[in-house]
Amino acid sequence: MASQWTEVGDRVFVRRYAFFDQNIVAVLADDESLIVDTRTTHAQARELLDDLRALGAPPVGVVVNTHGHYDHAFGNRVFRPAPIWGHSRCVTMLERTGDRQREGAMASMPDVAADLAEVVIDPPDRTFLDRATLCLGDREVELTYLGRGHTDNDIIVRVPDADVLCAGDLLENGAVPFFGDGFPMDWPATAEALLALVGPATVVVPGHGDQAGRQFVESSLEAFRAVAAAGRRVQAGEITLEDALELVPYPAPEAREPIERAVAQLRGELDG
Ligand SMILES: [Zn+2]
């Protein structure tokens, strides 16, 4: 069982779940563990707890939500009374859109609808705007907000003593990132700021898909720049949306939403 965890840095473990190809990270100290994200349902969160026990991890003393999407935060309740950290707007997002997210997920995934129905949405109770440093035994874990991207509340989680960076859904490996709640015109600058924190040996753990390094962040950044540039040209009337689909390195059916969202942001439709 423990073999399904991968130690990507000193006492930093990643477990990749088939459901949504999602990565959950556990940072271990002597007496407590910190986990990054809590999965989609209480049932999935309890499975995560079992998997942490199988790993031999100390009890979960701290939880971090990378952002306010259901697959990252709906398991929160299971880890109480641990404090749960997140960006201030992660709380806002869960409070304002949590029930809508639940309804959408129930409709699209009938097999987990009953589990989703029982979720008690329990947003972070420890919040910040720009950065926070958490002490976990003898280790430090840094939470940093770099700007809008996948949502308006994505944070990254760094473990400096292990040279690991958890990117949440600012980066997805092997799939097109989800732009449905995103800010495509801001995402390139946010990804640039992230890249600046990635050293030659840094392990980058995306929200979904394989862990990677600098080259993956660079190629993701190029894609975000292409989406923003294509959106600008559509908005300016230089090209059609259909033409723009050819200009981004995503499969055409999946390129539509990012570009439409970029145009919507340029038109000011995402503010307020
Ligand atoms: Zn997400």
Boltz pocket constraint, residues with backbone or C-beta under 6 A from the ligand:
constraints:
  - pocket:
      binder: B
      contacts: [[A, 67], [A, 69], [A, 150], [A, 169], [A, 178]]
      max_distance: 6.0
